[in-house]
């Protein structure tokens, strides 16, 4: 039976950078899509509120949290890029998103 090297042994400390890059490579696109869907959902909620103040307030809350999430995501990318520069790593080592 063929066993892949990926599953053959536990990861070692020297493989941590690759693990981090893989996690960020999956996390940021997923977060971007989730934020887009939140903006879309909040906008649709607002359009469908028909002037009801409670529904408008709920839609505004959804849009507010989408903006907060966007700010957090952008700050995370800026922090990661700053750490890359501080450590002297080439740009895009930890993520493929660069400012």
C-alpha positions as CSV (number, residue, x, y, z in Angstrom):
1,X,0.0,0.0,0.0
2,X,1.3,3.5,-0.9
3,X,1.5,6.0,1.9
4,X,1.9,9.6,1.1
5,X,4.8,11.4,2.8
6,X,2.3,14.1,3.9
7,X,0.6,11.6,6.2
8,X,3.6,9.5,7.1
9,X,4.9,11.5,10.0
10,X,3.9,14.4,12.2
11,X,5.1,17.8,10.9
12,X,8.4,19.1,12.3
13,X,9.3,22.6,13.4
14,X,11.2,23.3,10.1
15,X,7.9,22.7,8.2
16,X,6.0,25.4,10.2
17,X,6.5,28.2,7.7
18,X,5.0,26.1,4.9
19,X,2.0,25.3,7.2
20,X,1.5,29.0,8.0
21,X,1.7,29.9,4.3
22,X,-0.9,27.2,3.5
23,X,-3.2,28.4,6.2
24,X,-3.0,32.0,5.1
25,X,-3.4,30.9,1.5
26,X,-6.8,29.4,2.4
27,X,-7.9,31.9,5.0
28,X,-7.7,35.2,3.2
29,X,-9.7,34.2,0.0
30,X,-12.3,32.6,2.2
31,X,-12.5,35.7,4.4
32,X,-12.8,37.9,1.3
33,X,-15.7,35.9,-0.1
34,X,-17.4,35.8,3.3
35,X,-17.1,39.6,3.6
36,X,-18.5,40.1,0.1
37,X,-21.5,37.9,1.0
38,X,-22.1,39.9,4.2
39,X,-22.1,43.1,2.2
40,X,-24.5,41.6,-0.3
41,X,-26.8,40.2,2.4
42,X,-26.8,43.5,4.3
43,X,-27.6,45.4,1.1
44,X,-30.4,43.1,0.2
45,X,-31.8,43.3,3.7
46,X,-31.8,47.0,3.5
47,X,-33.5,47.0,0.1
48,X,-36.2,44.6,1.3
49,X,-36.9,46.4,4.5
50,X,-39.8,48.4,3.0
51,X,-39.1,51.3,5.4
52,X,-39.4,49.2,8.6
53,X,-37.0,50.8,11.1
54,X,-36.2,47.4,12.8
55,X,-35.3,45.8,9.5
56,X,-33.2,48.8,8.5
57,X,-31.4,48.7,11.8
58,X,-30.7,45.0,11.4
59,X,-29.3,45.6,7.8
60,X,-27.2,48.5,9.1
61,X,-25.8,46.2,11.8
62,X,-24.9,43.6,9.2
63,X,-23.2,46.2,7.0
64,X,-21.4,47.6,10.1
65,X,-19.9,44.2,11.0
66,X,-18.9,43.6,7.3
67,X,-17.0,46.9,7.5
68,X,-15.4,45.9,10.8
69,X,-14.4,42.5,9.3
70,X,-12.9,44.3,6.2
71,X,-10.9,46.5,8.5
72,X,-9.6,43.6,10.5
73,X,-8.7,41.6,7.3
74,X,-6.8,44.6,5.9
75,X,-5.0,45.2,9.2
76,X,-4.0,41.5,9.3
77,X,-2.5,41.7,5.8
78,X,-0.6,44.9,6.8
79,X,0.7,43.3,9.9
80,X,1.8,40.2,8.0
81,X,3.5,42.3,5.4
82,X,5.3,44.3,8.1
83,X,6.5,41.2,9.8
84,X,7.8,39.9,6.4
85,X,9.7,43.1,5.9
86,X,11.0,43.1,9.5
87,X,12.3,39.6,9.2
88,X,13.8,40.3,5.8
89,X,11.6,37.8,4.0
90,X,10.8,38.3,0.3
91,X,7.4,40.0,-0.2
92,X,4.7,37.4,-0.5
93,X,6.4,34.8,1.6
94,X,3.6,34.4,4.1
95,X,0.8,35.6,1.9
96,X,0.3,36.4,-1.7
97,X,-1.4,39.7,-0.8
98,X,0.9,42.7,-0.8
99,X,0.3,46.4,-0.2
